[in-house]
């Protein structure tokens, strides 16, 4: 449910100026996906790799180079007019809140035979 609300917010939001700028809309969707992946799963679940990858991307200080095939966190923040440090703090606060309040999903476990 939260994921659908987040996607809906990006798709329909004019508040952040995304409606007329497809690149900003894409960058916002990339950031939201990373935040959900990082905050949604416990480390010991099957989704741990996804969580670690999202966390590595969020905490990377790698700069975007022209011609690079992927966007960096710093590039996304810059183009969405977000402060990377403030954004990271907000993401950590969200993760801590979700963990403390039991709002973190556990991935389905596969029985091995």
N, C-alpha and C positions, 0 to 999 in steps of 0.2 A: 504494500500500500504506500509506504513512504517513498519507495522508488518511483512509482507512478506519479505521485504528487510532485516530486522533484523534476521529473521529466516534463510534466505539464507546466510547471512554473517556467522552465526554460523555453518551452515551445510557445507559450502565450504571453510572456512577460514583455511589457513595453517600459516598465519601470527602470530597467537597466539599459535601455536603448538597444536591445537585441533584435527587435522586430524587423528592422530594416537593414540589419547587418548580418548576413549569413555566417561570416567568420566568427563574429562575437558569439553568435548562437552556438556554433560548433564548439568553440573554446569553453563556453559555459557548460555544455553537455559533457565535455571531456573532464572538466574539473569536478562536476557533480558525480560522475561515474567513479572517479578516483576516490572521492570522499566517501561514497557509499561502500566501495570495496574495502577501504581502509577501516571504516568504523563498524561495519556490519557483522563481521565474523570473528569468532574467538581464534586465537593463534593455534590451538591444538586440533582444529577441525581440518577437513579435507580442503577447505578453501584457504588454508594458511598461506599457500604460495601467492594467491591473488592478493591477500591482505599485505603480505610482505612487499610484493611488487608495487602496489599502490603506495605504501608507506615510503619505499625507496624513491619513488617518483616525487612524492610530495616534499620529502626532505632533501632532495638533490639540489645542489647549488650550480648544476650544470647550466651553462648559458646556451641559448639557441644560436646555432650557426646557420647562415643562409645555405640553402641546399640540403639541409638536414632533413631526414625523412620523418622525424617525430618532433612534436612540440614538448618543450620542457615546462616544468612548473613555473619557473621564473618568467618565461615567455607568456604563458597563459595569464598569470597575475598581471603582468605589465599591460597586456592588451585588454584586460577586463578592468583596468584601473583599480587593482587590489594591491595592498601592501602584503608581500609574501610572509613577513614575520607575523603580522596580525592574522592573516588567513590561516597560517599554521597553528597559531594559538587557538583560534576558534575551532579548528578541526580536532585538535587534541581535547579541548573542552567537550566537544560533541562525543568523542570516543569515550572519554572518562564518564560522562553522564550516562551514555547508553550502557556501558559495562556496569556501573553502579546500580542502575535501575532495571537490570535484566532485559534490556531491549536489544541485546545482541543475539542474532540468530546463530544457532548451531547448524552447521551443514549436515545433511543426511549422511549417516555412516553406512558404508557398504560392508556387508558381512562377507568375510572371506572363508571359503570352504575348504 
